[in-house]
Amino acid sequence: VQLQASGGGLVQAGGSLRLSCAASGILLSRYIMAWYRQAPGKQRELVASIENTGATRYGDSVKSRFTISRDNAKRTVDLQMNSLKPEDTAVYYCNSKNRYTSNVSWGQGTLVTVSS
């Protein structure tokens, strides 16, 4: 499994960014896909996850601001981030979990910096 995250960058508070994760070597429908983030000095935390059914789950701090989506045919998982806050600054990681084997894979991370 290879996961390639992209779309990070520098944005002002209140702005938007869209992250994309391209998966290769897998049949995406077999995987729960998610985005995690890790801020300096903090533990990695779940941002959002999406099942193959489309069911989603969000971290409390991003609910109503972020939206996760997936396209199994294109093997991509996107994270639309709106109303960004300085506390959203972190390295964002794409994650996959096989629904049958529970094997987990991580992408390389993409840095999001939100300036105040």
C-alpha positions as a Markdown table, in Angstrom:
| # | Residue | x | y | z |
|---|---|---|---|---|
| 1 | Val | 0.0 | 0.0 | 0.0 |
| 2 | Gln | 1.3 | 3.4 | -1.0 |
| 3 | Leu | -0.4 | 6.6 | 0.1 |
| 4 | Gln | 0.7 | 10.0 | -1.3 |
| 5 | Ala | -0.6 | 13.1 | 0.4 |
| 6 | Ser | -0.6 | 16.5 | -1.2 |
| 7 | Gly | -2.2 | 19.9 | -0.9 |
| 8 | Gly | -0.7 | 21.3 | 2.3 |
| 9 | Gly | 0.7 | 24.8 | 2.5 |
| 10 | Leu | 0.4 | 28.1 | 4.2 |
| 11 | Val | -3.0 | 29.8 | 4.6 |
| 12 | Gln | -4.4 | 32.6 | 6.7 |
| 13 | Ala | -6.9 | 32.0 | 9.4 |
| 14 | Gly | -10.3 | 31.7 | 8.0 |
| 15 | Gly | -9.1 | 30.4 | 4.7 |
| 16 | Ser | -9.5 | 27.0 | 3.1 |
| 17 | Leu | -7.3 | 24.2 | 1.9 |
| 18 | Arg | -8.0 | 20.9 | 0.2 |
| 19 | Leu | -5.8 | 17.9 | 0.9 |
| 20 | Ser | -5.7 | 14.9 | -1.3 |
| 21 | Cys | -4.5 | 11.4 | -0.7 |
| 22 | Ala | -3.7 | 9.1 | -3.7 |
| 23 | Ala | -3.6 | 5.4 | -3.0 |
| 24 | Ser | -1.9 | 2.8 | -5.1 |
| 25 | Gly | -1.6 | -0.9 | -4.9 |
| 26 | Ile | -4.9 | -1.4 | -3.2 |
| 27 | Leu | -8.6 | -1.9 | -4.0 |
| 28 | Leu | -9.8 | 1.2 | -2.1 |
| 29 | Ser | -13.3 | -0.3 | -1.4 |
| 30 | Arg | -11.6 | -2.7 | 1.1 |
| 31 | Tyr | -10.3 | 0.1 | 3.2 |
| 32 | Ile | -11.4 | 2.5 | 5.8 |
| 33 | Met | -9.6 | 5.7 | 5.0 |
| 34 | Ala | -8.8 | 8.5 | 7.3 |
| 35 | Trp | -6.8 | 11.7 | 7.9 |
| 36 | Tyr | -4.8 | 12.2 | 11.1 |
| 37 | Arg | -2.7 | 15.2 | 12.2 |
| 38 | Gln | 0.1 | 15.8 | 14.5 |
| 39 | Ala | 1.0 | 19.2 | 15.8 |
| 40 | Pro | 4.4 | 20.0 | 17.4 |
| 41 | Gly | 4.7 | 18.5 | 20.8 |
| 42 | Lys | 1.3 | 16.8 | 20.6 |
| 43 | Gln | 0.1 | 13.3 | 19.9 |
| 44 | Arg | -1.3 | 12.3 | 16.6 |
| 45 | Glu | -5.1 | 12.6 | 16.5 |
| 46 | Leu | -7.9 | 11.6 | 14.2 |
| 47 | Val | -9.2 | 14.3 | 12.0 |
| 48 | Ala | -11.7 | 12.4 | 10.0 |
| 49 | Ser | -12.4 | 8.9 | 8.7 |
| 50 | Ile | -14.7 | 7.5 | 6.0 |
| 51 | Glu | -16.0 | 4.0 | 5.5 |
| 52 | Asn | -16.6 | 2.4 | 2.1 |
| 53 | Thr | -20.3 | 3.0 | 2.7 |
| 54 | Gly | -19.7 | 6.7 | 3.0 |
| 55 | Ala | -20.2 | 6.9 | 6.7 |
| 56 | Thr | -17.9 | 9.5 | 8.2 |
| 57 | Arg | -16.5 | 10.4 | 11.6 |
| 58 | Tyr | -14.9 | 13.6 | 12.6 |
| 59 | Gly | -12.7 | 14.9 | 15.5 |
| 60 | Asp | -14.6 | 17.3 | 17.7 |
| 61 | Ser | -12.4 | 20.2 | 16.9 |
| 62 | Val | -13.0 | 20.0 | 13.1 |
| 63 | Lys | -16.7 | 19.1 | 13.0 |
| 64 | Ser | -18.7 | 21.4 | 10.7 |
| 65 | Arg | -15.5 | 22.9 | 9.2 |
| 66 | Phe | -13.9 | 19.9 | 7.5 |
| 67 | Thr | -15.3 | 17.4 | 5.1 |
| 68 | Ile | -13.8 | 14.1 | 4.1 |
| 69 | Ser | -14.7 | 12.3 | 0.8 |
| 70 | Arg | -13.5 | 9.4 | -1.2 |
| 71 | Asp | -13.5 | 8.3 | -4.8 |
| 72 | Asn | -12.9 | 4.5 | -5.0 |
| 73 | Ala | -12.5 | 4.6 | -8.8 |
| 74 | Lys | -9.8 | 7.3 | -8.7 |
| 75 | Arg | -8.4 | 5.8 | -5.5 |
| 76 | Thr | -8.4 | 9.2 | -3.8 |
| 77 | Val | -9.5 | 10.5 | -0.4 |
| 78 | Asp | -9.8 | 14.2 | 0.0 |
| 79 | Leu | -10.1 | 16.5 | 3.0 |
| 80 | Gln | -11.8 | 19.9 | 2.4 |
| 81 | Met | -10.8 | 22.2 | 5.3 |
| 82 | Asn | -12.7 | 25.4 | 5.7 |
| 83 | Ser | -12.6 | 28.2 | 8.3 |
| 84 | Leu | -9.0 | 27.2 | 9.2 |
| 85 | Lys | -7.7 | 28.2 | 12.6 |
| 86 | Pro | -4.0 | 28.6 | 13.8 |
| 87 | Glu | -4.6 | 25.5 | 16.0 |
| 88 | Asp | -5.2 | 23.5 | 12.8 |
| 89 | Thr | -1.5 | 23.8 | 12.1 |
| 90 | Ala | 0.0 | 20.3 | 11.9 |
| 91 | Val | 1.4 | 17.7 | 9.7 |
| 92 | Tyr | -1.6 | 15.8 | 8.2 |
| 93 | Tyr | -1.3 | 12.1 | 7.4 |
| 94 | Cys | -3.4 | 9.9 | 5.2 |
| 95 | Asn | -4.2 | 6.5 | 6.7 |
| 96 | Ser | -5.7 | 3.3 | 5.4 |
| 97 | Lys | -7.0 | 0.4 | 7.4 |
| 98 | Asn | -8.0 | -2.9 | 5.7 |
| 99 | Arg | -11.5 | -3.9 | 6.8 |
| 100 | Tyr | -10.6 | -7.6 | 6.6 |
| 101 | Thr | -7.1 | -7.8 | 7.9 |
| 102 | Ser | -6.9 | -4.6 | 10.0 |
| 103 | Asn | -3.5 | -3.8 | 8.4 |
| 104 | Val | -2.8 | -0.1 | 8.6 |
| 105 | Ser | -0.7 | 2.1 | 6.4 |
| 106 | Trp | 0.4 | 5.7 | 6.6 |
| 107 | Gly | 1.3 | 8.3 | 4.0 |
| 108 | Gln | 4.3 | 10.6 | 4.3 |
| 109 | Gly | 2.4 | 13.6 | 5.7 |
| 110 | Thr | 1.8 | 17.1 | 4.3 |
| 111 | Leu | 2.3 | 20.2 | 6.4 |
| 112 | Val | -0.5 | 22.7 | 6.9 |
| 113 | Thr | 0.3 | 26.0 | 8.5 |
| 114 | Val | -2.4 | 28.5 | 9.4 |
| 115 | Ser | -1.2 | 32.0 | 10.3 |
| 116 | Ser | -3.2 | 34.3 | 12.5 |
